[in-house]
Amino acid sequence: MLYLLFVTLPLLVQTSGTPPEFHAITHFTTDNGLSQNLVFDMHQDHRGFLWIGTKDGLNRYDGYNFRIYRSDPSDSRSLSSNYITYIREDDNNRLWVETRPGGLHKYDPEQDNFTVI
């Protein structure tokens, strides 16, 4: 019975009435500018930036280049840790970033920095 499910599922998807969409997939690594190859979370914001959380910083990709945000102990407006575990936007388009150990940050796009909550 499971065999029939796996065989017919692709046919149902292909005959849904709309042609399948194809998307290019790009593989990013440290060779392309990513801060680390191990990714914990990703989020595309309302402006189109792709935010990528790693154990070595928060990466913002604009379609061409990476901007890496890291902890700077001398800057209270930086991330409190480089270990990024969670990235999301709320209903008001505010970006929230969680770090380990337990830090919650709100991104300020005007100042390009963070507020630790």
Buried (B, 14 or more C-beta within 10 A) or exposed (E): EEEEEEEEEEEEEEEEEEEEEEEEEEEBEEEEBBBBEEBBBEBEBEEEBBBBBBBBBBBBBEEEEBBBBBBEEEEEEBBBBBBBBBBEBEEEEEBBBBBBEEBBBBBEEEEEBBEEE
